[in-house]
Amino acid sequence: MSETTVPECKSEAGFDDFQKVDIRIGTIVDVQPFPRARNPSYKVQVDFGDLGTRWSSAQIASYAPEALIGKQVSCIVNFAPRNIAGFQSEILILGAKDTAGNVILLTPRSAVPNGQPVF
């Protein structure tokens, strides 16, 4: 098993900066292949309840698509949309790499309503 290098901490951010980031819980409802992406990725649609559904280009190919459907995830929902290989990515799905380099999604321990803010 290889060890993942932990990057240095980024520069200090104030609490006001943190309050600008809108992190919400949503449920993955669709996963599509994304062969045009530079790194192995999927196009992932996430349901945020009253906020509607949004799409992300997500480098989470260590998961099988069928294992992602129905999974609740933590996402940043207020970043400006980003064009990734011709695809409009509207949210950022949060995760961390394990020691093997696989992405592990940040998920709630128990089910929560879609759109619930993380604080």
C-alpha angles and dihedrals in degrees: 000000000000123000120240116227113238111222122229118266115273121242117292117279125199124237088250088061091053092050090059092062112088109206115183138175117241139166122242108239103168136024122188132179116260106199094165093063115107092227124037104282146151133221102239128193116205126194115221098179111229090012090062127224126313135187131233136186099225130186092215099120090134084081123071110241093239090054090058098054109101094013116133114227139182114243140177103233103179103062115113112263114267129211109229115181091329094315123112108231109197103178140029116234109212125229144138132224122250122218090275091055096252118139114245112199120232104239135168116258090230132027115275130182114279111260094029110151120239114225 
